[in-house]
C-alpha cells in the first residue's frame, strides 16, 4: 500500500506492507485523509522540514528534550559503560542526521470503508463507512488498521471527504466542552487556525458570543465569515472591543488554540477574562508565568487533552474498554460521533475553511506549499482514488531492490522495537560476513521499510505467515512483545526454522505446555533449534564464575538483587502484552541460577509487597527463594523502589570458602582460594556472545547452546513465582 512518510529525503510516498488485523481493530480502505495545516506544519518543523524562520518553538522543545536525553545517556553510561554508550549515541545520531533512513508516519484523521473486523468487534461490518482518528493509526495510507474506540460510523448525508476531518473537529469539540460555557456567555478564541475556526463555529452553535484574536488577517476574516461576533489581529483592539461588548466585565472563558513558547498569549487570556473566569488551553503554551494574575482574579486554567477522555489511555484505545456512560458522558469516540452529526446537520460549512484537495500521487506538492507557507487553506484533503486493487494494496511483503549476495546463514527478524534496533540488529551487522538478513517483519509497515533500507534487507513485511510462505531462510530472531513469543516461535519451528526468541519463552502455563508438546518424545536434534534469549549465561562474567565452580564440593548460595526503574501503570510491560516484570525480566535470573548450579528445582518460596494505591504491582517488588535438589539456593530480590543511581544488578555467590561479587556486569571480584578481579571496559551481559553462539549452532549443527530442559525450567520457575505472588494454586 502507499503511505506518506517523512524521511531524510523529505516527504515521500512509498510502498509499505499493509498492517495486519488484530483483536479489537478494524481494517479500513481509505478514501480521504485530512491535513490540518497548522498541526502538520508543526510536525514538519519538529522534523527539521518546516520554515526555518519559524523554528523557535521547535528549538526550545529540542533543548528540553536534549536535557532529558543527556540525563538518560548519563544513566546508561553508568550502567553499560563507555563503549556501549558510544554505540548507542552514534545509532541515535544516525537516526537524527538521516544516515539510518528513519521513517516517520504522518497523519491522524481519515475516512473510508471497512474491509474486515478483528475479534471482539461487533459494532462494525465490512462495507460500513467510517471515520478514524489517532496518530500512527489513522495515517495518510491507502489502508489503516485502527482500534475500535477510535472509529465511528459516518451518518447518512455526511460526505466521506468532510468526515475525514473527524480528529481535528473532535479536538475543537473537546476544548469547547472543557470551557463549560453556556448559551449567551462571552468566549474568546486566541489562535484562528483550523482548530480555532472550528472552535468558533462550535461556540456559535452553542449560542455563545465569540471574540477571535490572531496575527493573520486572513484567519481573522474567516472567523467573522463563519460567525465570530468580532475578531482582530491587534491585541489592543481586541481587548478594547470586548471590554465594551461585555460591559467591562470580561470574557467568561478564553480558549487558547494557538501554540507559542511566549507567555504573552496566556497573559492576554488572563487580562481578557473576568474574575473567576476560565482559561482552556488546546495549544501548547507555557504555564510557568507569574501566579499573581491567576490568584488576583481566581481564574481557572484547564488543559484540553486532544479528542477527549480516553486519549492516551491504553486500556481505552488499545484494549477497547469504555468508560461508564453515566460518569463520563463525552469520551473521544462520542465526541467524534457528535462532530460528524453536526457536520451532517448543515450547521456549518467546512469548505469555508478547508477546501484544498490533492491526490495521493501529488501530495508532495501540497507539503512543499505547506512548508513554504504558500497555501491559504486551513485544511487539505488527500484523495486516495487510484487504479490499485484491494489485493494490490493489501500486500504484506514488499521486496526492495538490493544486490544479491553470496550464500550465508539467512535470518528473518520479527519485531523491531527499540531493544532489537539498539542491540540485536547492530550485533547481526557485526556478523554480516557470516549471515544475511532476508526479511524484517514489523507490526508497522513503515518501520519495516525503514529498517530494510538501513540494513540493505531484501524484504520488508507486516506478516510472519506470508514471509514463511514466500521466502527461503534458515533462522528467525523474534523480538516482539512478550505475549506473541510462544505463538510466533511455534509457527517458525513448525516451518522448519531455527528460532532465537527473546525472553520470556512463555507467559502462561498453557503457552509453555504448547512448546513442550512440540518437542515431546523427540530429541533436540530431531527438530529445529530453539534458544531463548537468556543472554546473561553467555556473559564473560558468568563464564568466569562457571569455570571457577566447575569442580565445587558444596552447594551454592546465590544472592541476586535487581534494582530497576519504576514503570508507569499503563506501560506495556505491566499489561497483558508484557506479562509483568517477574515473567518478563526476572526469568533471566532463574536461568542464571539454573545455569550455575545445573540442578533441578526442589522448592519455590515467594514474598511480595503491594502499594495501597496499586501504583506498582506485586510482581515488581518481591523476593523469591529457589531451592535446588543439589542443595543450592538462589535468592532474588526484585524491586522498583530504589534509586536508579545505584547499580541495577548485584550478585553474590558463596561456595567452597569462596565469594564471587558481580557488580552490574562491569567487574567481578573473587575472594578466597583464588583472589582475583576481572573487569571489562563496559557492561557486558553477553548479547553479542549469545548471537554468535546461536549462529554457530545453526551453521555447524552443534549441541544446543541452552538445553531445552534449562529453558523450560527457567520459565517454570517464573510461572511458579507468578502463581505464588497472585495466590494461584
N, C-alpha and C positions, 0 to 999 in steps of 0.2 A: 504494500500500500504506500501511497505518497503521504509524506508528512513534512511539515515546516519545522526546521530546526535552526538554531544558531550555532555556528562553528567558528573555527579560526579563520575560515574563508568569508564569514559574514552570514547572511541569511541564505539557507539552501532549502530546496525542495528535493527530498531524497526518497528512495525506495527503502522501506524498513519492513521487517517481518511483522505480520499482524499479531496483536496481543491475543492471548487465549482467554476464553470464557472461564470464569471461576465461580465458586459458590457465592451467591448473593449479588452477582453482577449481570449487566445487560450488554450485549454486543449490538452496536448501532452503526449503520451505514450513514455517514454524514452527508447532508445536503448543503448546510451552511455552518460556518463558524464565524465568530464575531471578534473583531479587533476593537477594543477600547483604546483610542489613540493615546490618551494620557498614560494609562497603565502600561501599555505595550512600549511606549517610548521610555518610561522609567526602567523597564526591564532591559531595553537595549542599552541605556546608559550604564546600568549596573554591569552589563557585559562588555562595556567599553566600545559600543557601537553607536551610541547616540551623539547628539550635538555637543561638540567639545565645550562650547561656551555655557552649557547647562549642566555641568557635571559637579557642581558644588556639593549638592546633597549626596550624590554617589560617592564623592571623595570623602566626605565626613563619615558616611557609613562604612566605607572601606577602612578608614582609620580605626574605627571602633572594632570592626571585625578583625583587623590585624592585631590589635591588642589582645583579643581573646585567643587568636591563633598562636601568638607568642607564648601566652600562658600554657596552652596545650602542648606546644613544642617543648617548652622547658620541662614540663612533667614527663613527656615522652623521653626526653634526654636522660632524666634521672632513672627512668625505668629500663630503657633499652640500650643506652649508650650512644656514643658519638656516631659510629659507622651507620647503624640502622636509622638514626635520626637524620643524618645527611641524606641517606637514600630516600627517606620519606619526604623530606623537604624538596629534593630535586624532582620527585614524582609529582608533587603538588605544583611546583613551578612549571613543569611541562604542561600540566593542565591549564595553568593560567596564561602561559605565553603562546599556547596553540600548538606546541610541538607534539602533544598527545591527541590531537584532534577530538577534544571533548565536545560532545553534542548536547545542547540544551533544548528541550522541547518547549514550544511556545503555545499559548492559547489556554483558555479555561472556560469557554462558553460555546455551545454548538447545538444543532438540532438535526434530526434525521429520522430514519426508520429502523425499528427494532428488527434485527436479523434472528437472534436467538437469546434465550434467557438461561441463566445458571440455576443450579439447585437452590431452592429456598425462595425463588422469585415467583410470585403468583399474581401480582397486580399488573404485569405487562405480558404481552404475547407478540409473537412475530407478526410484523406488519403494522404495529402501533406506531403512530407519530409521536416523538418525544423530544424534549429539550433537556440538555445535560449541562452540568456545571462541575468545576473543580480543576485546579492546576494539576498537571501531569495525568489528567484523566480525560476531560473534555477538551482535548488538544486540537490543534489545526491538523487533522488527519482524516483520511478517507474512511477509516474505521476507528471506533473508540470502544473500549470496554470500561464501563462506569458502574460503581456501586449503586444499588437500587435507591438509596436515600439521597442520591444526587441526580436523580432522573424524575421528570414529571411528564404527564401526558399533555399534549398540546390540545387546547379546546377547539371545537369546531368553529371555524371562522377566523382563527388566528393563523397567519401565514408561517410557514417554516422559516422564512427569512427573518421576520420580526422575532420569532421565538428564539432564534439563536442568540439574542441579547440577554437571555434569562439571567445569567450570572450577574451582569452589571446592574440590571434592573433590581435584582434581589438585594444587592449591596445598598442601593439607594433606599429601598423599602425598609430594610432593617434599620438604617440610620434614622428614618422618619419615625419608626416605632420607638427607637431609643430616645427620641426627643420628647415623647409623651405629650405632644401638642394636641390641642382641642380646637374645634371649629371656632373661627373668629380670632385666634391668637396671632400675635406678631412673631414671625420667624425669619431669621436672616440665614442666607446661604453664602458662605465665603468660599469661592472657587467654583467657577461655572463651566468646568469641563463636562464630559458626558455624564458622570455620576452626579455632578452638581445640577445640571439641567434636568435630569430625571428626578432629582430630589425636589427641585422647584415645582415640577409638574405634579408630583405626588402630593405635595403640600397643598397645592391649589385644589386638587380633587378632594382633599380632606377638609376644605373650607377655611384654610388659613390665609392670612395676609402675608405676602412673601416679599423680601427685600434681598437683592443679589449684589455681590461685590466680586469683581475680577479685574485683573490688569488688562485683559484682552477685550477691546471694544466689540469685536465680532461676537464673542461669547455673551457680552452684556446685551447686545441687540437680540440674540437668540433667546435669552432668558425672558426678555419683555415679550417677545413674539409668542412664547409658549405659556405666558400667563403671569409672570412676575409683576407685582404692583409697582415696583421700582427697582432699577438696577443701575450701577455706576462702576466706572473704573477708577474713581477717585475716592479714597477712604474718607476724606474730609466731607466731600459732598454726600457720600453715603451716610455718614454719621449725622450730618445736619438734617438730611431729609427724614430719616427715621425718627429723629428726636421730635420733629414737628408732627409726623404722622401718628406717632404713639402717644402724643400729649406729654412728651418729655419723660415718659416712664421708661422706655427702652424695650428691647426685644424680650419676649417670653422665653425664647430659645434661639440659640445661634448654632447652626450646623456647619462644621468645617469640612469641606470636601477637597480642599487644596492640600498639597504637601510641600513642606519647606523646612529647612534647618533653622530658619529665623524664628524668633519668638514674637515677631510683630503681628502675625496672624492671630495668635492667642490673645495678645494684648488688645487688638482691635475687637475681638469677640467679647472680651470681658467688659471693655468700655461701652459696647453696644447693648449689653444685656442688662436687664433690670435687676433690682435687688431680689435675691432668692430665685433667680432665673437658672437656666440650664444651658450648658455647652456640650455639644456632641461632636466628637472627632471621628470622622470617617477616614480622613487623610492622615499622613504621618507628620506630626508636628511635635516640637519639644514641649515637655511639660515641666521642665526644671526651671521655671521662672519664679519671680517673686511671689510668695504666698499671700502677701498683704492684700492685693486687689481681690483675690478669691475670698479671703476672710472678711474684708470690709463689706462686700456685697452678699456673702454667703452663697456664691454661685456654685452650682453643682457641675462637675466636669465628668463626662461619661465617654468611654471609648466604645466604638461600634465594631463588632467582630465580623467583618465580611458579610456573608449571607444570612447570618443569624445563628441561634442556638443549634449546636451540632457541629459547626465548623471547628476543625482541629480536634474533634473528639473522635478518636479511633474507633470506639465502640459504636458510635452512631454512624460514621461514614463507612468504615470498612467491615464492620460486623452486622450492620443493618438493624441495630437496636434503635427503637424510637423512644422519645420522651413522652410521658403521660400527657395526653391532650389537656386534662383538667389543670395541670400545673404549668406546662409550657405551651401556651396557645400557638405561638408562631415560631416554628422551627425553620431551618434554612429551606427544607423541602416545601413547607407550607407557604413560605414567602415566595419561592419560585412559582408555585401554582397560582398564587394570588396575583403576582405580577403579570402572568400570561392572561389571567381573567380580565385584568384591567386593559391590557392591550386589545383583547378581543372586544371589549365594550365600546371601543372607539373614543374613549375619553382623552386620549392624546395620540398625536400622530408622530410616530418615531422617525419618519422621514424628514421631519423638520430639523433634526439634529444629527441623524446618521443616514446618509443617502448613498455613499460611495460603495460600489460593488466591483469586485475583481474575481477573476478565475484563479484556481489553484496554480495554474501554469504561469500566471503573470503576477503572483504575489510578491516576487522580488521587487518589482517596480513600486508596489504600494509601500513596502517597507523603506525603500530608498526615499520616496517622497515624505514618508513619516520622519525619517531621520533628518532630512533637510528642512523639515517644517513647512513643506510646500503643499500640504493638504489642509483644507478648512473643515472637512467633515470631522465630527467628534467620534464617529464610529465607522468602521469599514466591514462590509460583509464579504466573506470568502465563499465563492460558489464552487462546489465540487462536481458539477456536471461534467462527465467525461465519457469516453467510449470504453473505458475499462469495465470488464465484467466483475461481478462479485467474487467469482473464483480467482480472478487475477489479483484483486485487492486482498484476498484472504491468504495469500501465500505466507507460510510461517518460516520458510527457509530462503534466504537471499544469498546468492552466490556473488562474491566480489571477484574482480578480475586481478588475480595476483599470479606471478610467475610460478610454474611448477617447481617443486624441489625434490631432491632425491629421497628415497625411502628411509624413513626413520620411524620410531615409535610414534604413532598418531594418537593425539589426545582430543577429546571434546571437553570443553569447560562449561559446566552447567551451574548458573548462578554467578553473578558478577557484582556482588556487593563490595563494600569498602575493604573487607578483610581479604577477599580474593584479589582485588585490584592492587592492594598495597603489599601483600605478602606472596601469594601463590603465583600470580602472573609474572612478577619480576623474577621469582625463582625458576619458573619454567623458561623464561627468557635466557637465564644464565645457562640453561641446559639445551639451548637451541641447536647445538651440534649433534645432539642425540635424539631430540624429539621435534615434532611439528604439531601445532595446534590446528586441527582440521576444521573445528567449528566452535563457536561460542553461542550458548543458549542463555537468554535472559528474559525475564518477565516483560521488560520494556524493550521494544524493538530498537529504538534509537540508541539505547545503551549498548545493545549487541553490535550495532553498526559501528559505534564509536570505538569499542574495544577491538573489533575486527580490523578497522582501519589502522589503529595504532600498532598492533602486533602483526599485521600482514596475514591475518587469518582468512582462509578462503570462503568460509560460510558464516553467516550470522542468522540466528533464528530465535523464535519465541517458543518453539515446540520441541521438547525432547523426543516425543514419539516420531515426529517427522524426520528428525536428524537420524534416529536409529533406523528408520525405514529406508532412507535415501543415501546415506553416506557410509563409507567404509573407514573404520578407525579401530584402534586397539584398546584404548583405556579412557576412562571418564573421571574427571575431577568434579565432585559435587559440592558446591558451596552455597546452596540455597538456605532459606530459613529452616529451622530445625524440624518442623512438623512434616517437611517434604523429604527428609533424608531417606527414610526407610523405603518409601514408595518408589522414589527415583532410583535408588540403589538396586532394588529388586528388578525393576524394568531393564536396567543395564546388564545386570548379571544374567537374567534370562535371555538377553540378546547376545550373550557370549562375550561381554566386555568386562575387562578388569576395572575395578572400582576403587578409587580413593575418595572416601566420603568424609567430609568434615564432621567433627563430633557435634552432637551426640549421634550414635548409631541409631537410636530409637528413643522416643519419649513416652512410650507406653508399653505395658507387658504384651499387648496384642501385636504391636509393631515388632517387638523383639522376637516373639514367637514365630512371626512370619519369616524372619531371617533364619532362625534356627530350623524351621521346616524346610527351607530351600536346601540347606546343607545336610539335613538329617539323613544318617545312614550312609553317607558318602565321604570319602577322604577329601581333604582340602584340594589336593592336586587334580581331582576329577572335575573340578569346577573353576570358573574364573576367580581370580584373586580378589578378595575383599579386604580393604585396610581402612580402619577408622583413623581419623586424624589426631591420634594421641601422640603428638609430636614431642612431648617432654621426655619420653623414654629415649629419644634419639639425640637429646642434648649431650654435648661432651661432658657436662657435669654429671648427668645420671650414668653415663657410660663409665666415668671415672669411679663413681661410688660402687657401681655394679662390679667392676673389676676388683675393688678392694675387699668386697664382702663375698666374693665368689666361693671362698672356702670357709665361710663362717661356721662357728661351732655353737653359737647361741641364736635364739630368736632375735628379731628386730623390733625395736621400739621406734616408730616413725611419727614425729610430730610435725604437722604441716599447718601453716596458717595463711589464709588468703585475706588480705585487706584491700577490698575492691571499692570502686566508686559507687555511689548511690545512683540508681536508675529511677526516673520518674514513673508514676503509676501506669501510664499508657505506653511505656516503652515496649517494643515488640518482644523483647526477650522475656518480659514478665507475663506475656499473654499466651494464648494458645499456640501462636506461631513459634514461640521460643521454648515453651515448656518450663520456664523458670530457671533460676541460676544454679540450683543443685544439679538438675539434669543437663543444663546447657554448658556449665563450666566445671563444676566440681568433679564431673566424670573424669577429667584429666588426672585428678589426684588419685581416684580409685584405680585407674590404670597404673599410675606410678607405684602405688602400694603393691599391686599385683605383680608388676614387673620386678620390683626389688626383692620381694620375699618368695615369689614363684611358688605359691601355695594356694589351696582352695580356701574359700571363706567359710568360717565356722559360725560367726555371730555378728550381727549389726545392731548397734545401740545409738539412738539419736536424741538430742535435746535441742529445742529451738525456742526463739522468742518472737513475739509479735507486738507491734505497736498498737495502742488503743485505737488510733485513727486509721489503722491499716495503711499508713504511708509506706511501709515496707512489709513484705510478706515473710511467712515463716521459713520459706526455702532460700532466704538470702542472709539470714542471721541464725546460724545453727552450729552445733558441734556434733560430729559423728565419730564413733569409735568402731573400727572394723577389726574383729579378731579372726586370725587365720589358723588353719589346722596345724601349722608347724609351730604354733605358739607366738608368732609375731603379732604385733598390734600396730594399727595405723590410726592416728588421731587427726582429724581435720577440724580446724576452726575456720569457719567461713563467715565473714561479716562485711557489711557496708556501712558500719557505724563509725569507722575510724577516719583518720586524716589521710588524704592521698599523698601527703608529703612523706609519709612513712612507706618503706618498701612494700610492694604489693604481695610478694610471696617469700616466705621464710620457711626453711625446713631444717629440723634437727633429727639425726638418725643415730641411735645408740646400739652398739653390739660389740662383742669381743673386746671389751675395755677400750673401745674407740668411740669417738664422737665426730660426726660429719655435720658441718654447719654450712648450709647452702643459702647464700644471700641474694635472692632475686635474680638468679641465673647470671650474676656478674662475678661472683667469687665463691670458691669452695675451700673451707679450712678443715683440715683433718687433724684431730687431736688424739694422741695415743701412741700406739706402737710405731706408726709411721707419720710423724708430724709433717704436714705438707700444706702448701697453699697453691691452689690452682685458680687462674683468672683468665678471662677473655677481655678483649678490648671493648666489647659491648655485650649487652644481654643476649644470650644465645639459648633459645628454648627449642632448638632442633628443627625448625621449619624447613630449612634447606636440606638438611640431612634426611629428613623424612621423605621429601620429594625424590631425592637421589636414590634412596634405598628402594622406594616403590618402583621407580623406573628400572632399576637393576633387576628387581624381582620379575617385572613384566618381560623384560628383554631377555633375561637369561634363564627364566623358569626355575629360579632357586626357591628355597623354602619361604613360606610367608613371613614377612618381617614381624608381624604381630599375629600370633596364633589365633584361630577362631575362638578357642577357649578363653584366652585373655580378653578379647574384645567383648565376648558375651558376659564374662564375669564382671568386668568394669561397669558395663551397662546394667547388669542385675543389681550390683551394689547401689548404683544411683537410684534405681527404681525402688529398692528396699528402703533406702533412706527417705525417698519421697513418700512412700506409704506410711512410714512411721511419723514423719513430720505432720501429715494430714490425717493420721489416725485410721488408715486403711488397713484392714487385716485380712 
